Amino acid sequence: MKKIISQIPNFITSLNLVSGFSAVVFAIDGHLAWAGFFICLAAVFDFLDGFVARLLKAYSDIGKQLDSLADVVSFGVAPGAIFFTLLEFSMFGINRPVYEISANWYEWLALFSAFLIPVFGAIRLARFNVSTENNAFFRGLPIPANGLIWASLGLIIEDSGNNVLFEIIFSTQAILFLGLFTSIMMVSNLHMFSLKFKTIKFEDNWFRCIFLILSLGLILSLKFYGLIFCVFAYILLNILFYFFKIKL
């Protein structure tokens, strides 16, 4: 029974991987809202496996490696697939099989920039796995945050509204910038605070409280658009903390 219980976190991690692979399939097929949904579902499983592991005290090296492998798919490969399909929509107005794409060399270069997200995401996770530091902060953008950015784009594009914000976000230039920016942020050395509350003292968590209140306001006012701005708010806050030398 103990052996069965110890495998519960790994089973939840496997559900993360299944959700991530489902997101890849839907993204390649052009169904970006479903791809976004499954990335969000993967994020839920990614939170739950760690929570259950701590609750059951079921830690293992296999679990740690499995978690990283699942994250590469769910928050690296799946967002890369959404990135690729969004570029197809913005440049050609249609999603089609790769062998049917008629593009010039710089359009192909733009399309294959989507490979940066899974590669840089894998580098970020590999660096995290071999790190011996025991810091209360992250180095670089956490890969699940990258996944949520692209998941929100997948959910937004199904919105039939044709407002100015939609036109700006889904332009080829904006998509390319976002892909390059998130890839670089994942492998950067910028210190970024964790959202885990280790104590209930306000002085230890004031920056987390600010971010959560700000995020709630953005999501309530902007809905799916708010998810994108939440991640940018997270990055901006950490940049400000770095320049003002605020200890996390």
ChimeraX attribute file (.defattr): number of C-alpha atoms within 10 A of each C-alpha:
attribute: neighborCount
match mode: 1-to-1
recipient: residues
	/A:1	5
	/A:2	8
	/A:3	8
	/A:4	7
	/A:5	13
	/A:6	18
	/A:7	16
	/A:8	16
	/A:9	27
	/A:10	23
	/A:11	14
	/A:12	22
	/A:13	27
	/A:14	21
	/A:15	19
	/A:16	31
	/A:17	26
	/A:18	18
	/A:19	25
	/A:20	31
	/A:21	21
	/A:22	20
	/A:23	33
	/A:24	28
	/A:25	17
	/A:26	20
	/A:27	26
	/A:28	20
	/A:29	16
	/A:30	22
	/A:31	20
	/A:32	29
	/A:33	22
	/A:34	20
	/A:35	33
	/A:36	29
	/A:37	21
	/A:38	24
	/A:39	33
	/A:40	25
	/A:41	18
	/A:42	32
	/A:43	21
	/A:44	14
	/A:45	21
	/A:46	24
	/A:47	14
	/A:48	16
	/A:49	22
	/A:50	21
	/A:51	13
	/A:52	17
	/A:53	20
	/A:54	12
	/A:55	10
	/A:56	14
	/A:57	13
	/A:58	18
	/A:59	16
	/A:60	14
	/A:61	8
	/A:62	9
	/A:63	21
	/A:64	14
	/A:65	14
	/A:66	16
	/A:67	22
	/A:68	22
	/A:69	19
	/A:70	23
	/A:71	27
	/A:72	28
	/A:73	27
	/A:74	34
	/A:75	32
	/A:76	28
	/A:77	26
	/A:78	32
	/A:79	33
	/A:80	28
	/A:81	26
	/A:82	29
	/A:83	27
	/A:84	24
	/A:85	24
	/A:86	29
	/A:87	27
	/A:88	21
	/A:89	16
	/A:90	16
	/A:91	16
	/A:92	14
	/A:93	10
	/A:94	13
	/A:95	21
	/A:96	15
	/A:97	8
	/A:98	9
	/A:99	6
	/A:100	8
	/A:101	13
	/A:102	9
	/A:103	12
	/A:104	8
	/A:105	8
	/A:106	9
	/A:107	15
	/A:108	12
	/A:109	11
	/A:110	17
	/A:111	19
	/A:112	14
	/A:113	17
	/A:114	24
	/A:115	18
	/A:116	18
	/A:117	29
	/A:118	23
	/A:119	15
	/A:120	20
	/A:121	31
	/A:122	23
	/A:123	15
	/A:124	24
	/A:125	21
	/A:126	15
	/A:127	13
	/A:128	16
	/A:129	12
	/A:130	8
	/A:131	9
	/A:132	8
	/A:133	7
	/A:134	7
	/A:135	11
	/A:136	13
	/A:137	15
	/A:138	15
	/A:139	18
	/A:140	22
	/A:141	25
	/A:142	20
	/A:143	26
	/A:144	20
	/A:145	20
	/A:146	22
	/A:147	30
	/A:148	24
	/A:149	27
	/A:150	31
	/A:151	29
	/A:152	23
	/A:153	26
	/A:154	27
	/A:155	18
	/A:156	22
	/A:157	18
	/A:158	12
	/A:159	11
	/A:160	8
	/A:161	11
	/A:162	9
	/A:163	8
	/A:164	8
	/A:165	10
	/A:166	16
	/A:167	13
	/A:168	12
	/A:169	16
	/A:170	18
	/A:171	16
	/A:172	18
	/A:173	14
	/A:174	13
	/A:175	21
	/A:176	19
	/A:177	12
	/A:178	16
	/A:179	23
	/A:180	14
	/A:181	12
	/A:182	24
	/A:183	25
	/A:184	18
	/A:185	20
	/A:186	23
	/A:187	20
	/A:188	13
	/A:189	12
	/A:190	17
	/A:191	20
	/A:192	22
	/A:193	24
	/A:194	15
	/A:195	14
	/A:196	10
	/A:197	12
	/A:198	10
	/A:199	9
	/A:200	8
	/A:201	9
	/A:202	11
	/A:203	8
	/A:204	13
	/A:205	18
	/A:206	11
	/A:207	17
	/A:208	18
	/A:209	14
	/A:210	11
	/A:211	17
	/A:212	15
	/A:213	11
	/A:214	16
	/A:215	20
	/A:216	15
	/A:217	14
	/A:218	19
	/A:219	16
	/A:220	11
	/A:221	11
	/A:222	13
	/A:223	14
	/A:224	20
	/A:225	20
	/A:226	20
	/A:227	23
	/A:228	23
	/A:229	17
	/A:230	22
	/A:231	18
	/A:232	15
	/A:233	16
	/A:234	19
	/A:235	19
	/A:236	13
	/A:237	16
	/A:238	20
	/A:239	15
	/A:240	11
	/A:241	17
	/A:242	15
	/A:243	8
	/A:244	9
	/A:245	9
	/A:246	9
	/A:247	9
	/A:248	17
